[in-house]
Amino acid sequence: MSLLQGKAVVITGSGHGIGAACAKGVARRGAAVVVNDISQARADETVAAIKAEGGRAVACVADISKWDEAGRLIQTCVDEFGRLDGLVNNAVSYSYGRLSAYDPVGAERSVAVNVVGSLHCTGHAIKPMLAQNSGSIVNVTSGAHMGMLNMGVYSATKGALASMIYTWTLELEGTGVRVNGMSPFAATNDDGAQSIPGVDDDGKRQAGLPTPEANAPVVEFLLSDLASDVRGQIIRIDGEEVFLYSHPALLLPSARRSKWTAEELAGAFNKEFKDRQVRCGVLGIESLPVDLKTGFWARMATTTD
Ligand SMILES: NC(=O)c1ccc[n+]([C@@H]2O[C@H](COP(=O)([O-])OP(=O)(O)OC[C@H]3O[C@@H](n4cnc5c(N)ncnc54)[C@H](O)[C@@H]3O)[C@@H](O)[C@H]2O)c1
């Protein structure tokens, strides 16, 4: 039997890019898929590709940042396929730029789609999942959530998606519903619609970057029963290399005083915390794979736009 035979899943923003690749991937592994996008043309394209290969899929055009539309999306899966086994919170609205060039409109849209949309979809999906006592939720986060120049807004939304995983895993302990994350990596900007200030030309198509399809096996795994013991984890896939993320944690040893003042805190930074400040940022340029040290990623790490 196919890995995902009998399962029905919703993938938000799966009309394009990594979401589309994941929708096709899970359909090939036997799942029925609700292909969501805000664009009818994009959703239809993914559905047509799945059906052309003999898979099962329906399109649902919905703006997931709206509570009612997110509800209609989840209900579409239940109505069409009789159940809901997986939700992949993948849809994204990108917003780039340094804090000094803060864009309030882009920021609000990013938070609405990436954060609120994922909350809304999961808020609806959890009801049928708990009722059937099974389900797998996959939040698509990003290495950017560890800190990346030009990506303050985007990073913040992706950090929110990671934090949802930690809390929902605690809340869903003892149930059949699991929450995990994927941190993908792929060249997807083929239409140039999401070019990044200062790095846009090469950013559209990077030779050597993984394809969207290279990321799909992570979602196939997390949605499957092969991952029934995997909870609260974020899998980072960089082409041939896969990582597990560490989670934010309190550093030990701590510092203790009978009463804290600003001066005592300063003292702790000269004593217990001396030389222990945590370095920010995912992309210390020295940590880049050799073949990515020029072009797109190098400029992401250094551009001042
Ligand atoms: N491309 C990468 O290397 C990379 C790296 C890290 C993380 N990610 C994450 O992977 C996911 C997919 O990224 P991508 O580059 O493939 O994206 P993409 O822009 O190619 O596709 C996203 C889709 O989401 C749709 N969408 C936007 N707003 C929506 C809304 N309100 N409701 C429903 N759909 C909506 C868009 O129409 C689009 O088709 C995102 O969560 C992104 O943060 C991507």
The ligand as an ORCA input file, in Angstrom:
! r2SCAN-3c Opt
* xyz 0 1
  N      11.937     29.006     -1.054
  C      12.734     28.737     -0.027
  O      13.947     28.458     -0.169
  C      12.182     28.746      1.366
  C      13.088     28.755      2.425
  C      12.592     28.712      3.709
  C      11.240     28.631      3.923
  N      10.370     28.647      2.877
  C       8.941     28.525      3.159
  O       8.376     27.575      2.290
  C       7.008     27.914      2.047
  C       6.746     27.992      0.558
  O       7.597     28.974      0.021
  P       7.663     29.229     -1.558
  O       8.881     30.024     -1.805
  O       7.447     27.938     -2.251
  O       6.392     30.184     -1.745
  P       5.663     30.674     -3.105
  O       5.566     32.155     -3.012
  O       6.288     30.071     -4.288
  O       4.196     30.072     -2.934
  C       3.377     30.511     -1.901
  C       1.943     30.449     -2.362
  O       1.130     30.928     -1.284
  C       0.023     31.589     -1.891
  N      -0.610     32.495     -0.939
  C      -0.202     33.731     -0.601
  N      -1.088     34.285      0.240
  C      -2.061     33.370      0.451
  C      -3.245     33.373      1.228
  N      -3.596     34.439      1.954
  N      -4.024     32.272      1.210
  C      -3.681     31.211      0.467
  N      -2.566     31.152     -0.283
  C      -1.766     32.234     -0.298
  C       0.641     32.320     -3.079
  O      -0.349     32.661     -4.046
  C       1.648     31.308     -3.591
  O       1.143     30.515     -4.655
  C       6.775     29.233      2.766
  O       6.175     28.984      4.017
  C       8.164     29.799      2.954
  O       8.247     30.647      4.064
  C      10.819     28.714      1.598
*
